[in-house]
Amino acid sequence: MQGEALQDAEYSSDVEQLLPGGITICQYTDAYVHNDGLFSTVYKANAPTDITIPSEARRKDRLVAVKVTNPSAMTPPHDSKREARLLVKAKCSFVIPLLESFVKCGGRFVLTFPFMPHDLGQLLKTGRLSEQQRKTCLRDIFSGLEHIHGLGMIHRDIKPSNILLRSPSGPAFIADLGIAWSEGDPASEPKDQKILDVGTTCYRAPELMFGNQKYDSSLDLWAAGCVAAQIVGLGKKTLFDSGDLGSDLALIKSIFETLGTPNLTNWPVSTLSSKLQTLSY
């Protein structure tokens, strides 16, 4: 345990200081861009004293992540307001806590979270996670999935970069529910007409590529299995390979080469069987 504490200290100081001079986003001050994407920009900022941060996610520095979304880029399945609703519904020790959400001037929807300095993807690239740290991460990921699946939710984008950690020794949190699905939520599709354009490259489950819109929480378990393979031994190498362009055909080929090619006997679902028949010619 002492060795892990020393290792944690190598990755980051327990207290990070933001230099004055960043922008102010409502009550959040000294905000600097941490990650900029198509659908949102995430800032690292100081939290006001009246913001309560759950103990499992609290850091001495009281830094927060302020996610400012881009409404013009929000096309299905992306929906930041649904994300906020589902985060409230999914509140637990293994899902990143939503501190608050509000509409900023200009109509931009903002979500704030405790700032997590690490994501699993970054840590896997170092190859320096101890056996105990790997076990803790696996426990937290699958505990979080058990919780959200029990609520009738599907994350739909489980991958290492969406697993955030306070330190390499944990705790680990499932994050980014921007494309999550939940039965009964007004912004989610009908359960038998779910959107297929979800997930990320080599973590996508076969049912997405074979057009099965009735998929369920097993979609997340497939992706989590791919992540678990990396945690246990593959590191930055992924279990399956979707090629340089991230194509479905390359991914299907990699899955079949790794696990074997299914046939109409061991994969009898009608929609998938018809696809397999087409591929066989």
C-alpha positions as CSV (number, residue, x, y, z in Angstrom):
1,M,0.0,0.0,0.0
2,Q,2.9,2.4,0.7
3,G,4.3,1.7,-2.7
4,E,1.0,2.5,-4.3
5,A,0.8,5.8,-2.4
6,L,4.2,6.7,-3.7
7,Q,3.2,5.8,-7.2
8,D,0.1,8.0,-6.9
9,A,2.3,10.9,-5.9
10,E,4.4,10.4,-9.0
11,Y,1.3,10.9,-11.2
12,S,0.0,14.1,-9.6
13,S,0.3,16.3,-6.5
14,D,-2.5,16.0,-4.0
15,V,-3.2,19.7,-4.5
16,E,-3.2,21.4,-7.9
17,Q,-3.3,25.2,-8.1
18,L,-4.9,27.1,-10.9
19,L,-3.2,30.4,-11.7
20,P,-5.4,33.5,-11.6
21,G,-6.4,34.9,-15.0
22,G,-8.6,32.2,-16.5
23,I,-12.1,32.9,-17.6
24,T,-15.1,33.0,-15.3
25,I,-18.1,30.7,-16.0
26,C,-20.9,31.9,-13.8
27,Q,-19.7,31.2,-10.2
28,Y,-16.7,29.1,-11.4
29,T,-13.4,31.2,-11.5
30,D,-10.0,30.8,-13.1
31,A,-11.3,28.4,-15.6
32,Y,-8.9,26.9,-18.2
33,V,-9.6,24.6,-21.1
34,H,-8.9,21.0,-20.1
35,N,-10.4,19.2,-23.1
36,D,-12.0,20.6,-26.3
37,G,-14.3,18.5,-28.4
38,L,-17.1,18.7,-31.0
39,F,-20.0,18.5,-28.6
40,S,-18.5,20.3,-25.6
41,T,-15.6,22.1,-24.0
42,V,-14.5,21.0,-20.5
43,Y,-12.8,23.5,-18.3
44,K,-10.8,23.0,-15.1
45,A,-11.9,25.6,-12.6
46,N,-12.1,26.5,-8.9
47,A,-15.4,25.6,-7.2
48,P,-17.2,28.2,-4.9
49,T,-17.3,27.3,-1.3
50,D,-21.1,26.6,-1.4
51,I,-20.7,23.7,-3.8
52,T,-20.8,20.3,-2.0
53,I,-18.5,17.7,-3.4
54,P,-19.2,14.0,-2.3
55,S,-16.5,12.6,-0.1
56,E,-15.5,9.8,-2.5
57,A,-14.8,12.3,-5.2
58,R,-13.4,15.2,-3.1
59,R,-9.9,16.5,-3.4
60,K,-8.2,19.1,-1.2
61,D,-7.9,21.5,-4.1
62,R,-11.7,21.7,-4.8
63,L,-11.1,21.7,-8.5
64,V,-14.1,21.0,-10.7
65,A,-14.7,20.1,-14.3
66,V,-17.1,22.5,-16.0
67,K,-18.6,21.0,-19.2
68,V,-20.0,23.7,-21.5
69,T,-22.0,22.0,-24.3
70,N,-22.5,23.1,-27.9
71,P,-26.2,23.0,-28.7
72,S,-25.7,23.3,-32.4
73,A,-23.8,20.0,-32.4
74,M,-26.3,18.1,-30.3
75,T,-27.7,15.5,-32.8
76,P,-29.1,12.2,-31.6
77,P,-28.0,10.2,-29.7
78,H,-26.1,13.1,-28.1
79,D,-28.2,15.0,-25.5
80,S,-26.6,16.9,-22.6
81,K,-29.9,17.6,-20.8
82,R,-30.8,13.9,-20.9
83,E,-27.2,13.2,-19.6
84,A,-28.0,15.5,-16.6
85,R,-31.3,13.7,-15.9
86,L,-29.6,10.3,-16.0
87,L,-26.7,11.3,-13.8
88,V,-29.2,12.4,-11.1
89,K,-31.0,9.1,-11.5
90,A,-27.7,7.1,-11.5
91,K,-26.2,8.7,-8.5
92,C,-23.9,6.2,-6.7
93,S,-20.2,5.8,-5.6
94,F,-19.2,4.5,-9.0
95,V,-20.7,7.1,-11.4
96,I,-19.2,10.5,-11.6
97,P,-21.2,12.9,-9.4
98,L,-23.1,15.7,-11.1
99,L,-22.7,18.7,-8.9
100,E,-25.1,21.0,-10.7
101,S,-26.4,21.9,-14.2
102,F,-27.6,25.2,-15.6
103,V,-28.2,27.2,-18.7
104,K,-25.4,29.7,-19.5
105,C,-26.0,33.0,-21.3
106,G,-26.3,32.2,-25.0
107,G,-28.3,29.0,-24.3
108,R,-25.3,26.7,-23.6
109,F,-26.1,24.0,-21.2
110,V,-23.5,23.5,-18.5
111,L,-22.8,20.5,-16.3
112,T,-20.2,20.5,-13.4
113,F,-18.4,17.6,-11.9
114,P,-15.6,17.0,-9.4
115,F,-12.3,17.3,-11.4
116,M,-10.6,13.9,-11.9
117,P,-7.0,14.2,-13.0
118,H,-6.7,10.7,-14.6
119,D,-8.6,8.6,-17.1
120,L,-8.0,4.9,-17.5
121,G,-6.8,5.2,-21.1
122,Q,-3.9,7.4,-20.0
123,L,-3.0,5.1,-17.1
124,L,-3.0,2.0,-19.4
125,K,-0.5,3.6,-21.7
126,T,2.0,3.9,-18.9
127,G,1.8,0.2,-18.1
128,R,2.6,0.9,-14.4
129,L,-0.7,0.0,-12.7
130,S,-0.2,-2.4,-9.9
131,E,-2.2,-5.6,-9.5
132,Q,-4.2,-4.1,-6.7
133,Q,-4.9,-0.9,-8.7
134,R,-6.2,-3.0,-11.6
135,K,-8.5,-5.0,-9.3
136,T,-9.9,-1.9,-7.7
137,C,-10.6,-0.4,-11.2
138,L,-12.3,-3.5,-12.4
139,R,-14.4,-3.7,-9.2
140,D,-15.5,-0.1,-9.6
141,I,-16.3,-0.4,-13.3
142,F,-18.5,-3.4,-12.9
143,S,-20.1,-2.2,-9.8
144,G,-21.1,1.0,-11.6
145,L,-22.5,-1.0,-14.6
146,E,-24.5,-3.2,-12.3
147,H,-26.0,-0.1,-10.7
148,I,-27.0,1.7,-13.9
149,H,-28.2,-1.5,-15.6
150,G,-30.4,-2.1,-12.6
151,L,-32.0,1.2,-13.3
152,G,-32.8,0.3,-16.9
153,M,-30.0,2.4,-18.4
154,I,-27.4,1.6,-21.0
155,H,-24.3,3.7,-21.1
156,R,-23.5,2.9,-24.8
157,D,-19.9,4.3,-24.8
158,I,-17.9,2.3,-22.3
159,K,-14.1,2.7,-23.0
160,P,-11.0,3.5,-21.0
161,S,-11.2,7.3,-21.6
162,N,-14.7,7.4,-20.0
163,I,-13.4,5.8,-16.8
164,L,-12.1,8.6,-14.6
165,L,-10.0,8.2,-11.5
166,R,-9.1,10.4,-8.5
167,S,-5.7,8.6,-8.4
168,P,-4.3,5.5,-10.0
169,S,-5.4,3.6,-6.8
170,G,-9.0,4.8,-7.3
171,P,-11.7,5.3,-6.9
172,A,-12.8,4.9,-10.5
173,F,-16.0,6.5,-11.9
174,I,-18.0,5.8,-15.0
175,A,-18.3,9.1,-16.8
176,D,-19.8,10.7,-20.0
177,L,-23.5,9.6,-20.2
178,G,-24.0,11.9,-23.2
179,I,-25.3,9.1,-25.4
180,A,-26.8,6.9,-22.7
181,W,-30.2,5.3,-23.1
182,S,-32.8,4.9,-20.4
183,E,-36.2,3.2,-20.6
184,G,-38.9,5.8,-20.0
185,D,-36.8,8.9,-20.6
186,P,-38.5,11.2,-23.0
187,A,-35.3,11.8,-25.0
188,S,-34.5,8.1,-25.4
189,E,-35.6,6.1,-28.5
190,P,-38.1,3.2,-28.3
191,K,-36.5,0.1,-26.9
192,D,-36.8,-1.8,-30.1
193,Q,-35.6,1.1,-32.3
194,K,-32.4,2.1,-30.6
195,I,-29.8,4.1,-32.5
196,L,-27.0,2.0,-33.9
197,D,-24.4,4.7,-34.2
198,V,-23.1,4.5,-30.6
199,G,-20.0,3.2,-29.0
200,T,-16.4,3.8,-30.0
201,T,-14.5,1.9,-32.7
202,C,-13.0,-1.3,-31.2
203,Y,-15.3,-1.3,-28.2
204,R,-18.5,-1.6,-30.3
205,A,-20.5,-4.8,-29.9
206,P,-21.4,-7.1,-32.8
207,E,-25.1,-6.4,-32.6
208,L,-24.5,-2.8,-33.6
209,M,-22.7,-3.8,-36.8
210,F,-25.4,-6.4,-37.6
211,G,-28.3,-4.0,-37.2
212,N,-30.0,-5.3,-34.1
213,Q,-31.8,-2.2,-32.7
214,K,-33.2,-4.3,-29.8
215,Y,-29.9,-4.5,-28.1
216,D,-29.8,-4.3,-24.3
217,S,-27.3,-3.8,-21.4
218,S,-25.1,-6.6,-22.8
219,L,-23.8,-3.9,-25.2
220,D,-22.0,-2.3,-22.2
221,L,-20.8,-5.7,-20.9
222,W,-19.1,-6.4,-24.3
223,A,-17.3,-3.0,-24.2
224,A,-16.4,-3.5,-20.5
225,G,-15.0,-7.0,-21.4
226,C,-12.8,-5.3,-24.0
227,V,-11.7,-2.8,-21.3
228,A,-11.1,-5.6,-18.8
229,A,-8.8,-7.4,-21.2
230,Q,-6.7,-4.2,-21.4
231,I,-6.6,-3.8,-17.6
232,V,-5.6,-7.4,-17.0
233,G,-2.8,-7.6,-19.5
234,L,-3.1,-5.9,-22.9
235,G,-2.4,-2.3,-21.7
236,K,-2.7,0.2,-24.5
237,K,-3.3,-2.7,-27.0
238,T,-7.0,-3.3,-27.6
239,L,-8.6,-6.8,-27.7
240,F,-10.0,-6.2,-31.2
241,D,-8.7,-4.0,-34.0
242,S,-11.0,-1.8,-36.1
243,G,-8.2,-0.7,-38.4
244,D,-6.7,2.7,-39.1
245,L,-10.1,4.1,-40.3
246,G,-12.1,2.5,-37.5
247,S,-14.3,0.5,-39.9
248,D,-17.0,-1.9,-39.0
249,L,-15.8,-4.5,-41.5
250,A,-12.3,-4.4,-40.0
251,L,-13.7,-4.8,-36.6
252,I,-16.0,-7.8,-37.6
253,K,-12.9,-9.5,-39.2
254,S,-10.9,-8.9,-36.0
255,I,-13.7,-10.3,-33.8
256,F,-14.1,-13.4,-35.9
257,E,-10.4,-14.0,-36.1
258,T,-10.1,-13.7,-32.3
259,L,-13.2,-15.5,-31.2
260,G,-14.1,-17.6,-34.2
261,T,-16.8,-17.2,-36.8
262,P,-20.4,-17.7,-35.6
263,N,-22.8,-19.8,-37.6
264,L,-26.6,-20.0,-37.9
265,T,-26.7,-22.7,-35.1
266,N,-24.8,-20.8,-32.4
267,W,-26.1,-17.4,-33.4
268,P,-29.7,-18.0,-34.4
269,V,-31.1,-14.5,-34.0
270,S,-33.0,-13.9,-37.3
271,T,-31.7,-10.4,-38.0
272,L,-28.1,-11.4,-37.4
273,S,-28.5,-14.7,-39.3
274,S,-29.5,-12.9,-42.4
275,K,-26.5,-10.7,-42.2
276,L,-24.2,-13.7,-41.7
277,Q,-25.8,-15.3,-44.8
278,T,-25.0,-12.2,-46.8
279,L,-21.4,-12.1,-45.6
280,S,-20.9,-15.8,-46.5
281,Y,-21.4,-15.2,-50.2
